Amino acid sequence: MVIEFNNLRKNRFKNIQGFKCKFVSRKYCFEMPISHGEHKFLKIKYPAENPPLPANLTGNTFETIFGANQSMLELFLLKRKIKGPCWLTIKNV
């Protein structure tokens, strides 16, 4: 999977220069036709200045991309567990 993503990045998404990836284990039980339970996924992180990958991107070794349609603000709020309607002051971003 890593080699296939690297080839896609070089050929179709040339603006993604630096990225990090690792295999992670996640539980899945939602709408995709994937068996419920724990699976291994390839987690890819790259700078937010680059545009997101298309949500309908597929390849030989992967069928879907999770989180491609989430905004950076949504990812930030979920990662930091910021909840409820309140006033926020974010410093030193």
N, C-alpha and C positions, 0 to 999 in steps of 0.2 A: 504494500500500500504506500509506503513512504516513497519508493522509487517512482510509482505511478503519479503520485501527487507532485513530486519534483519535476517530472517530465511535463505534466500539465502546466505547472507554474512557469517553466522555461518557454513553453510553446504558446500558450494562450493567455497567461496572466503574468506578463513580463514585469509589471509594476510591483509585484510582491518580491522584494529582494531578500530580506532576512525573515526567517520563520523558525519556530521551534515546534517539535512534535514528539509525542510519546504515546504509548499504548496505555489506556486506562480501562478499568472495569466498571461498568455502570449497569444498573437495573433498568429495564424498559418494559412498559406495560400500556402503551397508548395506541394510537390509531394506525400506525404503520403495520404492514403484514409481516412483522417479525415476531418470533415466538417470545412469549413473556418470560422474564427472568433476567439473569445476569449475563452480559455479553462483553466482549472486548471491543473497544472503539479506539480509533486513532484520533487523538486530540491535537489540533493544529492551532497555533497561536502566531499571529503576525501583527505588525503595527496597524493601529486604527486609521492612519492616514490613507491606507490602501482601501479600495472599495471591497465590499463583501463578495464572496464567491456566489454565483447564481444558485438559487435554492434547488433548481432542477438538474444540477450537474451530476452525472453518473460516470462510471468508469468500469474497467474490467474487474477490479477488486473491491469496488464499493458501489452501493446502490443509492445512497442518499447522504445529504449533509444536514446535520442537526444544527440549529441556531443561526443559520445563514440569513434569516429574515429578522433577527433581533437587532435593535439599535444599540449603540454603545452605551447610551444612558440606561436602557433596560438591563443590560449585562452588569453595569456598575451597581445599580440599585439592588439587583438580586445577589450579587457577590458580597456586597457589604451588609446585606440583610436590613436595608432601610425600609421601614414600614410606615403606613398611615399618612394621613394628611398633616403635614407640618411644614414649618419654614426651615430650610436647610441653608447652611453656610459652608461651602466647600472651599478650603484654602489649599494653596500649594499644589494645584493639579498638575 
